[in-house]
Amino acid sequence: MRLDLNKCFPVAGDGTQAPLPKQLEFLTRTLTPTRSGGPKYVGYIGGIGSGKTMIGTITMLAMAIQYPGDYLVCRQFSPELKVTTYKQFLEICASELILEHKIADMMIKLRAVGGSSNIYFRPLEEPDKFRSMNLSGFLIDEGNQVSEEAFMLLQGRLRGPGLRKGIIVSNPNGHDWMYRWFFKKDHMSDWARNQYHLIKAPSTENKHLPEGYLESLKASWSEDRIKREIDGSFDAFEGMVYHEFRRDVHVVKPFRIPDEWPRYVGIDHGYRNPAAWVWVAVGPDGELYAYREFYEREWLISEICNGKKEYGNYFKGTQQLMRGEKLVAACIDPSTKARRGTTGESDYDEYIRNLPRDFPLEMARNDKQLGIDRVKSYLKQNPKSGKPLLYVFDTCSNLLEEITQYRYQETKPGQENRRAEKEEPYKVNDHALDALRYVVMLMPDPAKVEVSNQPKFATLENSLAQELQRFKRPKKGDPFKGFP
């Protein structure tokens, strides 16, 4: 049986029929058996009009023709499944391939190499209904509407004959489960990471879109919506608090912080929730650099400050990370002042006992909305210089993770016209952000800070200051002895 998949794709302006480059990659990766190095799960995350549903159904058709078995095609809700995915599949599937079509049940039986395949089209509103199925493959259309639990349940159904592949096509929806499983992958082993492959397809790749279509959308849409719906970015989603943040602008490689730059640290205490410390240095033009973080769960205050021994290993505490560097201020969550009923002491008291006597610990200013606005102002790019006033070292992974997923709570029905200041972010995964906010609240109004276009230490004065610091604090092995 010979099937020309090119005939399933739309005709281009030059009369040819073929998949787009990212569609071809998706098809190739999916049809490569795992024993030959192919991934078990393939995600196609793209903007609107990037051909997600089309390549999903074509790939499912190709699997079902080559490998007889039972296949599941699903979306979260039945009406959308029927008028999009199911309809698209019927459009690309040649009638001579169909052995049986049960329209009421949305089930199609196809001719396959050496047998036949059954394709079931089902909504995922009640995923438990699929626990008895033995699948050779599944397709989830618009995965951003589907729960992680449903995805995991379908993983457990891949025990039929054939490739046993799971494929997902979707628009991005911030740092949701698709982001964790297909992009970050920090909850799985190295072997498991190789089983998940992500393909990002921007809308701009699709040469079949009508002329001027994307241009008209870009002209009227917000920057966030363009990044999410056209560029296919995980870092933009509805309700994002820090929509000013851009990895290509605000994230920098670590460099040695000059000794004369003032340094601060913000502290958000936690035990079951992480204890988060974020260190910030102030550059010569008033720009801020978040250059180090401490982020640990279930550490005692004594361990947070002085380190922790566990299973024969030693883990550094905050004082070991600092190596004696001097701070202008250390701002801690004011809630640490609360007295415990059993001892009458507070977390703040315990920090004082475990920190050096000269450690500049003080209560942070904890006006959340004002602090959020101040951080947003520092993230905003100056229209003249194109530069922001806040940068983050790429080693601060937890801070970067939080800043890109921090979102406002969804507006409840009947509250759509409430004023913006009534909005409240979700109180989750914000511990490093709170620590950063405490520091930024000590800084001046960004409107009063001028960002220079000159590179750091470009002036003779700053160069001499660097040399002076080298003499005063010679490094180990430095031939200069310094001077008093």
Residue pairs with C-beta under 8 A, 6 or more apart in sequence:
1 65
1 111
1 112
1 113
3 62
3 65
3 94
3 97
5 19
5 27
5 58
5 62
6 17
6 18
6 19
7 17
8 54
8 58
8 61
8 92
9 17
9 18
9 19
9 23
9 54
9 58
10 17
10 208
11 17
12 18
12 207
12 208
13 207
18 24
19 27
19 55
19 58
20 50
20 51
20 201
20 205
20 206
20 207
21 205
22 44
22 46
22 50
22 199
22 200
22 201
22 205
23 44
23 51
23 54
23 55
23 58
23 201
25 199
26 42
26 44
26 55
26 59
26 167
26 199
27 55
27 58
27 59
27 62
29 38
29 39
29 42
29 197
29 199
30 38
30 42
30 59
30 62
30 63
30 163
30 165
30 167
31 38
31 59
31 62
31 63
31 66
31 163
32 38
32 39
33 163
34 40
34 163
34 164
34 195
39 194
39 195
39 196
39 197
40 158
40 164
40 165
40 166
40 195
40 196
41 155
41 165
41 166
41 167
41 168
41 181
41 182
41 195
41 196
41 197
42 165
42 166
42 167
42 168
42 196
42 197
42 198
42 199
43 143
43 167
43 168
43 169
43 170
43 178
43 181
43 182
43 196
43 197
43 198
43 199
44 52
44 55
44 56
44 167
44 168
44 169
44 170
44 199
44 201
45 169
45 170
45 171
45 172
45 178
45 182
45 198
45 199
45 200
45 201
45 232
45 234
46 52
46 169
46 171
46 200
46 201
46 202
46 203
46 232
47 171
47 201
47 202
47 203
47 204
47 228
47 229
47 230
47 231
47 232
48 171
48 203
48 229
48 230
49 203
49 206
49 209
49 213
49 214
50 201
50 202
50 203
50 205
50 206
50 232
51 201
51 206
51 208
52 141
52 169
52 170
52 171
52 201
53 84
53 85
53 88
53 141
53 169
54 88
54 92
55 169
56 85
56 139
56 141
56 167
56 169
57 73
57 85
57 88
57 89
57 92
57 139
58 92
59 139
59 167
60 71
60 73
60 89
60 119
60 137
60 139
60 167
61 89
61 92
61 93
61 97
61 110
63 71
63 136
63 137
63 162
63 163
63 165
64 71
64 110
64 112
64 117
64 119
64 136
64 137
65 97
65 110
65 111
65 112
65 113
65 117
66 112
66 113
66 162
67 112
67 113
67 117
67 136
67 137
67 161
67 162
67 163
68 112
68 113
68 114
68 115
68 116
68 117
68 136
68 161
68 162
69 117
69 118
69 135
69 136
69 137
69 160
69 161
69 162
70 117
70 118
70 120
70 133
70 134
70 135
70 136
70 160
71 117
71 118
71 119
71 120
71 135
71 136
71 137
71 138
71 139
72 119
72 120
72 122
72 130
72 133
72 135
72 137
72 138
72 139
72 154
72 157
73 81
73 85
73 86
73 89
73 119
73 120
73 121
73 122
73 138
73 139
73 141
74 81
74 85
74 121
74 122
74 123
74 124
74 138
74 139
74 140
74 141
74 146
74 154
75 81
75 84
75 85
75 123
75 124
75 140
75 141
75 142
75 145
75 146
76 123
76 124
76 125
76 142
76 145
76 146
77 123
77 125
77 145
78 123
78 125
80 142
81 106
81 121
81 122
81 123
81 141
82 106
82 121
84 141
85 121
85 139
85 141
86 106
86 121
89 108
89 119
89 121
93 108
93 110
96 111
97 110
97 111
98 108
98 109
98 110
98 111
99 109
99 110
99 111
99 116
100 107
100 108
100 109
101 107
101 108
101 109
102 108
105 120
106 120
106 121
106 122
107 118
107 119
107 120
107 121
108 118
108 119
108 121
109 116
109 117
109 118
109 119
110 116
110 117
110 118
110 119
117 136
122 129
122 130
124 140
124 146
124 147
124 150
127 147
127 149
127 150
127 153
127 154
128 153
130 153
130 154
130 157
131 153
131 157
133 157
134 157
134 159
134 160
135 154
135 157
135 158
135 159
135 160
135 164
136 158
136 160
136 161
136 162
136 163
136 164
137 158
137 162
137 163
137 164
137 165
137 166
137 167
138 154
138 157
138 158
138 166
138 167
139 167
139 168
139 169
140 146
140 150
140 151
140 154
140 166
140 167
140 168
140 169
140 170
141 169
141 170
142 169
142 170
142 171
143 151
143 168
143 169
143 170
143 178
144 170
144 171
144 172
144 173
144 176
144 178
147 177
148 176
148 177
148 181
151 166
151 168
151 177
151 181
154 166
155 166
158 164
158 165
158 166
168 178
168 182
170 178
171 228
171 229
171 232
172 178
172 179
172 228
172 232
172 233
172 234
172 236
172 237
173 237
174 234
174 235
174 236
174 237
174 240
174 404
174 405
174 407
175 184
175 234
175 235
175 401
175 404
175 405
179 234
180 186
180 187
181 196
182 196
182 197
182 198
183 198
183 234
184 401
185 192
185 193
185 196
188 196
200 232
201 232
202 230
202 231
202 232
203 209
203 214
203 229
203 230
203 231
203 232
204 214
204 230
214 230
217 226
217 229
217 230
218 226
218 230
221 229
221 230
223 243
224 236
224 237
224 238
224 240
224 243
225 236
227 233
227 235
227 236
228 236
228 237
228 238
234 404
235 245
235 246
235 247
235 404
236 243
237 407
238 407
239 407
239 408
239 409
239 410
240 406
240 407
240 408
241 372
241 376
241 406
241 407
241 408
241 425
242 375
242 376
242 379
242 403
242 404
242 406
244 376
244 379
244 380
244 381
244 388
245 379
245 403
245 404
247 400
249 381
249 388
250 379
250 388
250 390
250 391
250 392
251 391
251 392
251 393
251 394
251 400
252 289
252 391
252 392
252 393
252 394
253 393
253 394
254 291
254 393
254 394
254 395
257 263
257 281
257 289
257 291
258 457
258 465
258 466
258 469
259 469
259 473
260 465
260 469
261 281
261 282
261 283
261 284
262 281
262 282
262 328
263 279
263 280
263 281
263 282
263 325
263 326
263 327
263 328
264 279
264 280
264 281
264 282
264 327
264 328
264 329
264 330
264 331
264 439
264 442
265 277
265 278
265 279
265 280
265 318
265 327
265 329
265 330
265 331
265 435
265 439
266 277
266 278
266 280
266 330
266 331
266 332
266 364
266 434
266 435
266 436
266 437
266 438
266 439
267 275
267 276
267 277
267 330
267 331
267 332
267 333
267 351
267 364
267 435
267 438
268 275
268 276
268 277
268 333
268 431
268 432
268 434
268 435
268 438
269 275
269 301
269 332
269 333
269 335
269 336
269 347
269 351
270 276
270 297
270 431
271 297
271 298
271 299
271 300
272 297
272 298
273 297
273 431
274 295
274 296
274 297
274 398
274 431
274 432
275 294
275 295
275 296
275 297
275 299
275 304
275 431
276 293
276 294
276 295
276 398
276 431
276 432
276 434
276 435
277 293
277 294
277 295
277 304
277 318
277 435
278 290
278 292
278 293
278 396
278 399
278 432
278 435
278 436
278 439
279 290
279 291
279 292
279 293
279 322
280 288
280 289
280 290
280 291
280 436
280 439
280 440
281 288
281 289
281 291
282 288
282 289
282 443
283 289
283 456
284 452
284 456
284 457
284 462
285 449
285 450
285 451
285 452
286 389
286 443
286 444
286 449
286 450
286 451
287 387
287 388
287 389
287 390
287 391
287 449
287 451
288 378
288 389
288 390
288 391
288 439
288 440
288 443
289 391
289 392
289 393
290 390
290 391
290 392
290 393
290 396
290 399
290 436
291 393
291 396
292 321
292 393
292 395
292 396
293 395
293 396
293 397
293 398
293 399
293 432
293 435
294 304
294 317
294 318
294 321
295 398
295 431
295 432
296 304
296 315
299 308
301 347
301 350
301 351
301 354
302 350
302 354
303 317
304 317
304 318
304 354
305 317
305 318
305 319
305 351
305 354
305 355
306 317
306 319
306 320
306 354
307 314
307 315
307 316
307 317
307 319
307 320
308 314
308 315
308 317
309 315
319 355
319 356
327 359
327 360
328 360
329 360
329 362
329 442
330 359
330 360
330 361
330 362
331 362
331 363
331 364
331 365
331 438
331 439
331 441
331 442
332 348
332 351
332 361
332 362
332 363
332 364
332 438
333 364
333 366
333 434
333 438
334 363
334 364
334 366
335 366
336 346
336 347
336 348
336 351
337 346
337 348
337 363
338 346
338 347
339 345
339 346
340 346
348 361
351 361
352 361
355 361
364 438
364 441
365 371
365 438
365 441
365 442
366 438
367 441
368 425
368 437
369 421
370 441
371 437
371 438
371 440
371 441
372 425
372 437
374 437
374 440
374 441
374 443
374 446
375 390
375 433
375 436
375 437
375 440
377 389
377 445
377 446
377 447
378 388
378 389
378 390
378 440
378 443
378 446
379 388
379 389
379 390
380 388
380 389
380 446
381 387
381 388
382 388
382 389
382 451
385 451
385 452
385 453
387 451
389 446
389 449
389 451
390 440
392 399
392 400
392 403
394 400
396 432
398 431
398 432
399 432
399 433
399 436
401 429
402 429
402 430
402 431
402 432
402 433
403 433
405 429
406 425
406 426
406 429
406 430
406 433
407 425
407 426
408 423
408 424
408 425
408 426
409 423
409 424
409 425
409 426
411 418
411 423
415 422
456 462
457 463
457 465
457 466
470 478
470 480
471 480
471 482
471 483
472 482
472 483
473 482
474 480
474 481
474 482
